[in-house]
Amino acid sequence: MSARPAPDALARAAGLAAATVLWTVAFVHAVWAAGSSWPAGDSDRLADLVVGRQPFPSSTVTWIVTACLAAAGGIIAWRAGITPLGGFDQPLARYAALTVAAVFLLRGAGGLAVSGFALIEATGLFRHWDLRLYSPLCLLLGSACTLVALRPPASNGRQSR
């Protein structure tokens, strides 16, 4: 029985952190899809806070976002080698993780540009949080996911390709 090679420790830590954040954000979206307006007082205030306009997206759309975030967390966990699934060193795992990284890097950079230069109509509350939390978090997630995607797993002290 051969031991599965472990990915580089930094990529593994970044993967664990990114997957945890992605699954946490997926859980929050599931709470919203189920009808909660937390942390806002009602759905209109929640829409102003997290979407930038009203109305809040339908539960179907919110469930789709939930599933995408949960899947992204799974992809990053898989590529980082922190799941019981094998194959984290396969090209599919790398390309899937690169796709997740690209989505978050684009969202983060786009959010900073759109909210920073007021390129689209959005509430002031959303712009505030987009510039201070949402976009920077997306850039951080995208960077962590890039690290996971691009760092090859270590194999007996050597880097495998």
N, C-alpha and C positions, 0 to 999 in steps of 0.2 A: 504494500500500500504506500503510495508516494504522497508526500505532503504537498499541499497546495502552496505555491509561492505567495508570500505576503507582499502587498503593495508597500511602497515607501511610507514611512511613518507620518510624514507631513501630509501627503496626499490622503492617507487614511483618516487623519484627524480632521482635515478640511472636509472630507466626504461625510464623516459622522456629523460634523457641525452643520453642513449644508443640508443634509438629509433631514436632520432634526428640525431645522428651521422650516424647510419645505413641508414636512408633515404637520408641524404646528400651524402654519398658515393654511394648509388644507383643512385642518380641523376647524379653524375659525370660519372658513368659507362654508363648511358643512353646517355649522351653527347658524349662519346667516341663511343658507338654503332651507333649513328647517323652520325658518320664520322668526328667528331672534333678531333684534336690532342692536344687540350688544356691540360696542360699548356706548352707542348713542341711545337717546331716549325713544326714538321712533324711526320708522323706515325712511322718512324724508331726511332726517338729520343724518342717518347712516349713509344715504346716497350722497349727500353733500360732502361727507367726510371721506368716503372711500372711492367714489365714482366721479365726483365733481359736478354732477348734475342729477336731476331727478327724472324719472323714477328709478328706484333701485332695480337692477336686472331681475328677471324672473327666476324662480327657484330652479327651473330647468337649466338655465344658463349658469347659474351659480353652482349647481351640482356638476356641470361639465368642467368648470374651472377647478372645483374641488378635486375631481378625478385627475385632471391634468397635473395639478400640484402634487398629489399623492404619487402619481406615476413618475414624475420628475424626481421626487425623493427616492423612490425605489431604484431608478436608473443610476442615480449618483451613489447610493449605497452599494449597488451591484458593482459598479466600476471601481469603487474604493475598496471592495473586498470585505465589506462588513456585513454581508448577508451570507446565509448558508449556500447560496447559489454559486456554482462554479462559473467559469468562463469570463471572469471579469477582465482578463487580458485579451479577449477576442476583439477584433475590429468593430463588431457591432456595439459592444459596450462603450468603446471609445467614441464612435460616431454619435451614439445616442447621448452620451454625456456632453459632447461638443455642441450638440443641438440645444440641450438644456442651457448650457453656458451662454450660447449665442442669444437665445431668447431673453435671458435675464440681463445680459450686457446691453442689448438693444433697448429693452424696457427702461433700464436705468439711465442710459445716456439720453434716450428719447424723452423720458420724463423730466430730466433736468432741463433740456432744451425747451420743451413745450411749456412747462410750468414756469421756468425762469424767464422766458421771453413772452409769456402769455400768448402763445401761438394758437390756442383754441380757447373757447369759452369754457370756464370751469369756475367753481366756487372758490372764494378766497381760502376757505377752510381746507379744501382739497389741495390747493396750490401750496399752502403752508406745510402740510404734512407730506406732500409729494417731494418738496425740496429738502425737507429735513429728515424724513424717514423712508418713504416708499422707494424713491429712486436710489438713494445711497444703499439701502438694503439690497435692492436688485443688483447694483454694481458689485457689492460684496459677495452676494450669492453667485453671480456670474463669474467672478474672479476665482472663488473657491471651486466652482464646478469646472472651470478651465484647468486649474491645477490638478484636479482629479482626472480629468480627461487626458491631459498631456503627459503626466508622469507615468512612465511605464512601471509595472510591478517589479519589485526586486526579486531576484531568484538566486539564492546561494551567494549573496554578495555581489552579483553581477546584475546589470540592467538587462531585462529581456526586451525584445522588440516585437 
